[in-house]
Amino acid sequence: MKQYKIAVIPGDGIGPEVMREAVRVLERVSELDGSFGFEFTTYPWGCKYYLENGKMMPDDGIGILKDYDAILLGAVGYPGVPDHISLRDLLLKIRHDFDEYVNLRPVKLLKGAPCPLKDVEPADVDMIFVRENSEGEYSGSGAWLYPDSPQEVVIQNGVFSRKGCERVIRYAYELARKEKKSLTSVSKGNALNYSMVFWDRVFEEVGRDYPDVKTYKLLVDAASMFMVKDPARFGVVVTSNLFGDILTDLGAAIAGGMGLAAGANLNPERTYPSMFEPIHGSAPDIAGRGIANPLASIWAASQLLDFFGYEDWGKKIIDAIERMLVERRNLTPDQGGTATTEECGKALTELLQ
C-alpha cells in the first residue's frame, strides 16, 4: 500500500475545525480505496504560536516540512497579529521556500450553489485559474526610506523573471490543452510598462509551441467586468500573483461563496511538497462555534488527491459536495442550512460510500 506523509497545519480561527473534516474525508477515501493511505502529523503553528513565541513557525519549520509528500493548511490570521506578519511568515514563506509556483484555483459553479449573477447556469461558470505564486507583486522586494519624516517614501517592487513567467505560463498552456479549454492571459500592459509588457511577450512566445490552444489576452479591469457579465467566455486563465489573488476571490463570489473556495499551491516537479488550503481565511468571528463551512477544505483535499493521481476520487468528492448542495441537506448556515461543521463533514463522508 502506498503511504503518503501529510503535514497538517490547522492554523488560526476556524482552521482547526474545517481541517478536521478534510482529514476525515481523506481517511475515509483511503479506507474505501485500499491501495493507499495517509499518515498525518499536525503542527500547531500560526498566530497563537506567534503570540507565544514571537514567530509564526519554528526557525527550522521549512526543514521539518520538506520531507512530507504534501501539506494541508487550514487558515492564517487572527486579531493581534498584523496581517503582513501572519501571511508572509507562514503561508508566503512556505510557497516561496518550496517553490510552489503554481497556484491552482477552480472557479466552478456547482449545481445547487448560490450565484449572485442573473440568468447564469452552472455550465457558464467553469474556470481554472493558474496564478503565478512565487514572485511578481508578492516577492517582498522594496524599501522604506526616511520613515516618520515629511520625505517618507515606500517602494514596492514587482519581480518578474523570465524563468518565473515562462514556467507558469507553460503550465497553463499544458493544462488548457489537456482540458480542451481556451486560455486567457490577464495582465495590465497598458499601464505597467515593464512587468506586464514582459508578461505579454512571454505569453506570446510560449504560445508558439501550442498552436492548437485558442488564446485571448485581457487587461485585468476588462477581465473583472467579463467575469461578471460573461463568465462562460473563460476556460483556463493565467495571470500574475496579485491579479490572480484578486480575481479568484471575485470568482469565489460568483461560484457559491468563500465557503466553497479552495486552492492548491503546487510544485509541479515534486522537488518539494505542495500545499492545499481553503482560501476563506480564519473567520475569527465564528471560530469555536462549530458552524464553519468545511466544504472548501474538503475541496482542497480533493485537489490533493488529484495531484497524487487519484482523480477519480477527487471527482467523487466534488460530486458529493454537489449532491449535498442540490439536496439542501447537512449544510452549514452560510449555505442556508443548520448543520454543524462536523455534521456537514460526516454527511459528505457517508456519501462517498
C-alpha positions in Angstrom: 0.0 0.0 0.0 1.3 3.5 -0.9 1.6 5.7 2.2 1.6 9.5 1.9 3.0 11.6 4.7 0.9 14.7 5.1 1.8 17.7 7.3 -1.3 19.3 8.8 -1.1 23.0 9.9 -4.7 23.8 11.1 -3.7 27.4 11.8 -6.0 30.0 13.2 -9.7 30.7 13.8 -11.9 28.2 12.1 -8.8 26.5 10.6 -8.7 23.5 13.0 -12.5 23.0 12.7 -12.6 22.8 8.9 -9.3 20.9 8.6 -10.6 18.2 10.9 -13.3 17.4 8.3 -10.8 17.4 5.4 -8.7 14.9 7.2 -11.8 12.8 8.0 -12.7 12.7 4.3 -9.2 11.7 3.2 -9.0 8.9 5.8 -12.4 7.6 4.6 -11.3 7.7 0.9 -8.1 5.7 1.7 -10.2 3.1 3.6 -12.6 2.7 0.7 -9.9 2.5 -1.9 -7.4 0.3 0.0 -4.5 0.9 -2.3 -3.1 4.0 -0.5 -3.1 5.5 3.0 -2.2 8.7 4.8 0.0 9.4 7.8 -1.0 12.8 9.2 1.2 14.9 11.5 -0.2 18.1 13.0 1.8 21.2 13.7 0.4 24.0 16.0 1.8 26.9 14.0 0.1 30.2 13.3 -0.9 33.3 15.2 -1.3 31.7 18.6 2.2 30.2 18.2 3.4 33.7 17.2 1.9 35.3 20.3 3.6 32.7 22.5 6.9 32.5 20.6 7.3 35.7 18.5 7.3 33.8 15.3 4.7 32.0 13.1 6.6 28.8 13.0 9.9 27.5 14.4 13.2 28.5 12.8 13.6 25.1 11.3 10.0 24.9 10.2 10.8 24.6 6.5 13.3 21.8 7.3 10.6 20.0 9.2 8.1 20.2 6.4 10.4 19.4 3.4 10.2 15.6 3.6 6.4 15.4 3.6 4.5 14.5 0.5 2.1 17.4 0.9 0.8 20.0 3.4 -2.7 20.8 4.4 -3.2 24.3 5.7 -6.4 25.4 7.5 -6.3 29.2 7.8 -3.9 32.1 8.7 -4.7 35.3 10.6 -6.0 36.4 13.9 -6.6 39.7 15.8 -3.5 40.9 17.5 -1.1 39.8 14.8 -0.5 42.1 11.9 -1.7 40.6 8.6 1.7 41.2 6.8 3.4 39.1 9.5 0.8 36.3 9.7 0.7 35.9 5.9 4.3 36.5 5.0 5.9 34.5 7.8 3.9 31.3 7.2 1.9 30.9 4.1 4.1 33.0 1.8 7.2 31.6 3.3 6.1 28.0 2.5 5.1 29.0 -1.0 8.4 30.7 -1.7 10.8 28.3 0.0 9.1 25.2 -1.6 8.9 26.9 -5.0 5.2 26.3 -5.2 5.0 28.5 -8.2 1.6 27.4 -9.5 -1.5 28.5 -7.5 -4.4 26.4 -9.0 -7.8 27.6 -8.1 -11.0 26.2 -9.6 -13.9 28.6 -10.1 -16.7 26.2 -10.8 -20.4 26.8 -10.0 -21.8 23.5 -8.7 -25.5 22.7 -9.1 -27.3 23.9 -6.0 -24.7 26.5 -5.1 -25.9 30.1 -4.8 -24.8 32.5 -7.6 -25.4 36.3 -7.5 -25.4 36.6 -11.3 -28.7 36.7 -13.2 -29.5 34.0 -15.7 -26.3 32.1 -15.2 -26.2 28.3 -15.3 -23.6 26.1 -13.7 -22.1 25.3 -17.1 -21.4 29.0 -17.6 -19.0 29.2 -14.6 -16.3 26.6 -15.1 -12.9 28.2 -15.0 -9.4 27.2 -13.8 -7.1 30.0 -12.6 -3.4 29.4 -12.9 -1.9 32.2 -10.7 1.9 32.8 -10.6 2.6 32.1 -7.0 6.3 32.6 -6.3 7.3 36.2 -7.3 5.5 39.1 -9.0 4.0 41.7 -6.8 4.3 39.4 -3.7 8.0 39.0 -3.9 8.6 41.1 -0.9 11.2 43.3 -2.6 11.2 47.0 -1.8 12.4 49.7 0.5 11.1 52.1 3.2 13.0 55.3 3.1 13.1 58.3 5.6 10.4 56.8 7.9 8.3 59.1 10.0 9.5 62.2 8.1 7.9 64.5 5.6 10.2 62.8 2.9 8.9 59.3 3.7 8.9 57.1 0.7 8.0 53.4 0.2 8.9 51.3 -2.8 7.2 48.0 -3.5 8.9 46.1 -6.4 7.3 43.6 -8.6 9.7 40.9 -9.6 9.1 39.1 -13.0 11.8 36.8 -14.2 11.8 35.0 -17.5 12.0 31.7 -15.7 9.1 32.5 -13.4 6.8 33.8 -16.1 7.6 31.2 -18.7 7.2 28.1 -16.4 3.7 29.2 -15.1 2.5 30.2 -18.5 3.7 26.9 -20.0 1.9 25.1 -17.2 -1.3 27.0 -18.1 -0.9 26.1 -21.8 -0.4 22.4 -21.0 -3.5 22.5 -18.7 -5.6 24.2 -21.4 -4.5 21.6 -23.9 -5.3 18.7 -21.5 -8.7 20.1 -20.6 -9.5 21.2 -24.1 -10.3 24.7 -22.9 -9.3 28.2 -24.1 -6.5 30.0 -22.4 -6.8 33.7 -21.4 -3.9 35.7 -20.2 -4.7 38.6 -17.8 -2.3 41.5 -17.4 -2.1 45.3 -17.4 0.4 46.0 -20.1 -1.1 49.4 -21.0 -0.1 50.9 -17.6 2.6 48.6 -16.2 5.1 49.3 -18.9 7.8 46.9 -17.8 6.4 43.9 -15.9 3.2 43.4 -17.8 4.6 44.2 -21.2 7.2 41.5 -20.5 4.5 39.1 -19.3 2.5 39.6 -22.5 5.6 39.0 -24.6 6.4 35.7 -22.8 2.8 34.6 -23.2 3.1 35.0 -27.0 6.5 33.3 -27.2 5.4 30.3 -25.2 2.2 30.2 -27.3 4.1 29.3 -30.4 4.5 25.8 -29.0 0.8 25.4 -28.6 -0.9 26.4 -31.9 -3.8 24.1 -31.0 -4.8 26.2 -27.9 -7.2 29.0 -28.5 -5.9 32.1 -26.7 -7.1 35.5 -25.5 -5.5 38.5 -23.8 -7.4 40.8 -21.5 -6.5 43.7 -19.3 -7.3 43.0 -15.7 -10.1 45.5 -15.5 -11.8 44.1 -18.6 -11.3 40.6 -17.2 -13.1 41.6 -13.9 -16.0 43.0 -16.0 -16.3 39.9 -18.2 -16.2 37.5 -15.2 -19.5 39.2 -14.1 -21.1 39.9 -17.5 -20.0 36.8 -19.4 -18.2 34.2 -17.2 -18.7 31.5 -19.9 -16.0 33.0 -22.0 -13.3 31.8 -19.6 -11.7 28.4 -19.6 -8.2 28.4 -18.2 -6.9 31.8 -17.0 -3.2 32.6 -16.3 -2.2 35.7 -14.5 0.2 37.3 -12.1 0.3 36.8 -8.3 -1.6 40.0 -7.4 -4.2 39.9 -10.2 -4.8 36.2 -9.6 -5.3 36.7 -5.9 -8.0 39.4 -6.5 -9.7 37.7 -9.5 -10.1 34.4 -7.8 -11.9 36.0 -4.8 -14.2 37.5 -7.3 -14.6 34.1 -8.8 -15.4 32.6 -5.4 -18.2 35.2 -5.0 -19.9 34.1 -8.3 -19.3 30.4 -7.7 -21.1 29.8 -4.4 -19.1 32.0 -1.9 -15.9 31.7 0.0 -17.1 28.6 1.9 -16.7 26.7 -1.4 -13.3 28.2 -2.4 -10.2 26.0 -2.4 -6.7 26.4 -3.7 -3.6 24.3 -4.4 -0.1 25.6 -4.2 1.9 23.3 -6.5 5.5 22.5 -7.1 4.8 20.5 -10.3 8.3 18.9 -10.3 7.6 17.5 -6.9 11.0 18.5 -5.7 9.3 20.0 -2.6 5.9 19.3 -1.0 2.8 21.1 -2.4 0.3 22.7 -0.2 -3.5 22.6 -0.3 -5.9 25.0 1.5 -9.3 26.6 1.7 -9.0 30.3 0.8 -11.8 31.7 3.0 -9.5 32.9 5.8 -9.6 32.3 9.5 -13.1 33.9 10.2 -12.3 34.7 13.9 -15.8 36.0 14.4 -17.3 32.4 14.2 -14.3 30.4 15.4 -15.2 27.8 18.0 -18.9 27.9 17.3 -18.9 24.8 15.2 -20.7 26.4 12.3 -17.9 27.0 9.8 -18.3 25.5 6.4 -15.8 22.7 5.8 -16.6 22.2 2.1 -13.7 24.4 0.9 -11.2 22.5 2.9 -12.7 19.2 1.7 -12.5 20.6 -1.9 -8.8 21.3 -1.2 -8.5 17.7 -0.1 -9.9 16.6 -3.5 -7.2 18.7 -5.2 -4.6 16.8 -3.1 -6.0 13.6 -4.4 -5.9 14.9 -8.0 -2.3 15.9 -7.6 -1.4 12.4 -6.4 -3.1 10.9 -9.4 -6.4 9.8 -7.8 -8.5 12.0 -10.0 -11.5 9.6 -9.8 -11.6 10.1 -6.0 -11.1 13.8 -6.4 -14.2 13.9 -8.7 -16.2 11.7 -6.3 -15.6 14.3 -3.6 -16.8 17.2 -5.8 -19.8 15.1 -6.9 -20.7 14.5 -3.2 -20.4 18.3 -2.5 -22.7 19.0 -5.4 -25.2 16.4 -4.2 -25.3 18.0 -0.8 -25.9 21.4 -2.3 -28.7 20.1 -4.6 -30.5 18.2 -1.8 -30.0 21.1 0.6 -29.2 18.8 3.4 -26.5 18.9 6.1 -25.3 22.3 5.0 -23.9 24.9 7.4 -25.6 28.3 8.0 -23.6 30.2 5.3 -25.2 27.9 2.7 -28.7 28.3 4.3 -28.6 25.2 6.4 -28.5 24.4 10.1 -25.8 21.7 10.3 -22.6 22.0 12.3 -19.2 21.8 10.8 -18.9 18.2 12.0 -22.3 17.2 10.8 -21.6 18.6 7.3 -18.2 16.7 7.1 -19.7 13.4 8.3 -22.6 13.7 5.9 -20.2 14.1 2.9 -18.1 11.2 4.1 -21.1 9.0 4.2 -22.0 10.0 0.6 -18.6 8.7 -0.6 -19.7 5.1 0.2 
